[in-house]
């Protein structure tokens, strides 16, 4: 079974997209489908419709609707992090990789840490 990994990005350049520092403000979500063997099977870029009207719960739903198995961020607020935990979606921290391709490789090599509440952004 393939896994879908979602990355907040500012660009529509697939695997070469630069990752956004904070998932809620990203212009796009780049969705990478990876096989069990670690092969990239598909890359789709989806416009972030935002979450102002529905708050952080809307942002959580926006990601879950994409069929995500994991979300990789460099920053996220406590409320959406809790929302993803409630939905059973794993959120990983990566503040080193410059683009989606590098972050996918770090994820597949088990080099990323699961986000914990104390790691969330304090302004949420």
C-alpha atoms as one frame of an Amber mdcrd trajectory, in Angstrom:
protein
   0.000   0.000   0.000   1.326   3.424  -0.949   1.676   6.263   1.557   0.775
   9.894   0.898   3.081  12.431   2.474   2.014  16.090   2.480   4.421  19.032
   2.489   3.461  22.702   2.837   5.169  24.548  -0.023   5.323  28.028  -1.498
   5.862  26.887  -5.063   4.232  24.682  -7.664   7.436  22.877  -8.698   6.694
  19.347  -7.490   9.653  17.696  -5.771  11.783  20.805  -6.284   9.321  23.033
  -4.416  10.766  24.906  -1.471   9.045  23.970   1.720   7.118  26.620   3.639
   8.129  27.374   7.207   4.558  26.982   8.508   1.904  24.709   7.063  -1.086
  27.032   7.571   0.445  29.853   5.547   1.736  27.755   2.653   0.527  28.628
  -0.825   0.337  24.958  -1.784   0.416  21.441  -0.411   2.672  19.094  -2.337
   1.457  15.513  -1.973   4.004  12.771  -2.635   2.828   9.197  -2.984   5.509
   6.692  -2.003   5.420   2.912  -2.446   6.387   0.441   0.290   9.690   0.028
  -1.498  10.367   3.767  -1.161   9.745   4.660  -4.785   8.001   7.916  -5.583
   4.881   6.949  -7.503   3.138  10.313  -7.906   3.480  14.001  -7.045   0.468
  16.323  -6.944   0.390  20.007  -6.005  -2.813  21.380  -4.473  -3.578  25.035
  -3.754  -4.024  25.808  -0.059  -7.514  27.242   0.222  -6.667  28.714   3.605
  -8.425  28.355   6.918  -9.422  31.810   8.112 -13.180  31.193   8.186 -13.012
  27.784   9.832  -9.891  28.279  11.942  -7.250  25.638  12.468  -9.851  22.865
  12.283 -10.360  23.749   8.629  -6.638  23.475   7.978  -6.605  20.037   9.576
  -9.526  18.960   7.387  -7.819  20.383   4.272  -4.866  18.041   4.861  -6.963
  15.021   5.842  -9.119  15.342   2.712  -5.959  14.845   0.657  -5.722  11.302
   2.043  -2.532  12.091   3.923  -0.705   9.424   5.887   1.903  11.895   7.151
   2.473  15.641   7.227   5.995  17.051   7.294   6.410  20.596   8.628   9.082
  22.866   9.982   6.531  24.713  12.098   2.962  24.234  13.297   0.782  25.652
  16.032  -0.351  23.648  19.030  -4.034  23.624  18.084  -3.606  22.102  14.609
  -0.981  19.693  15.942  -3.542  18.502  18.477  -6.166  18.295  15.709  -3.921
  16.055  13.619  -3.197  13.858  16.646  -6.962  13.519  17.206  -7.372  12.438
  13.560  -4.493   9.959  13.877  -2.283  11.744  11.351   1.451  11.636  12.073
   3.183  15.031  11.887   6.951  15.052  11.434   9.421  17.867  11.987  11.957
  18.860   9.331  13.567  22.281   9.471  16.693  21.301   7.524  15.625  20.104
   4.062  15.378  22.873   1.504  12.899  21.201  -0.829  10.371  18.393  -0.970
  12.791  15.918  -2.590  15.304  16.266   0.251  12.568  15.978   2.862  11.138
  12.826   1.258  14.583  11.230   1.407  14.999  12.221   5.073  11.555  10.765
   5.849  12.303   7.495   4.057  15.633   7.235   5.905  13.812   7.649   9.271
  15.741  10.848   9.980  12.718  12.955  10.956  11.256  13.347  14.429   7.571
  13.100  15.269   6.303  16.520  16.345   5.566  16.790  20.053   3.397  19.465
  21.704   6.420  21.260  23.190   7.801  21.677  19.632   4.774  23.609  18.355
   4.835  27.311  17.569   3.916  29.394  20.588   1.956  32.019  18.679  -1.014
  29.629  18.232
